[in-house]
Amino acid sequence: MDGYEVAALYTRIDRIAKETGTKLASPFYNAVLYGTAGDSDPKLSDEGIFINKYLRFVTRFW
């Protein structure tokens, strides 16, 4: 599977997730973000800066 196929599949499941009503701008990126709680702080996502110690965003971009 090449990068174009992966991108097409990601786009498809991202669209399906959004059609189910998620309010996350990028649900799968956020799932990875929260699933790596043991990794370094802070984390940068499409929504802002997330600090694991406080389990919340300290800065929102929008």
N, C-alpha and C positions, 0 to 999 in steps of 0.2 A: 504494500500500500504506500503510495507516495504522499507527499505533503498536500497536494491538491485534493486528493481523496479524503484525507483526514480533515482538511478544512471544510469540505462539503458536508461531511458527516457531523462535524461540530456545529456548523451553521444550522443544520437540520434539527439536531437535538436541542440546540439553544432556542430555536423558534418554537419547538414543541413545548419546552418548559415555560416560555413566556405566554404561550396560548393557554396554559393551565392556570395562569393568574399570578405568577410570581411577581413580586415587586422589585426584585433584584435586577439591576441592569445587566449583569453577567453572572447568572446563577452558578455555572460550573466553575468559574474562576473563584467565586466566593466559597464554594464547597471545598475547593483545594485549600484556600486560605485558612478556613476554620479547621480543616483536618490536619494541618501542620502546626498545631499549637506548641509543639516543643522546639520549633525552629526559632531563629533569631527575631528580635524585636527591633524596631517597629516594622509593620508590614504595610506596604503600599498597595491599594486596590483601586478599582475604578470608582469607588465611593469615597475614599479618603484614607487617612492613616489610622491603622488599627493597632492597638497595644494589647498584647496577650495578657499582661499582668492585670489589667483592668477589665479585660474581655469586652472592650467597647471601642468605638471610633473616637479618637480625640480631635480629629479634624475631618470635616465633611467638605467635599468639593462643590456640592450643590445644595 
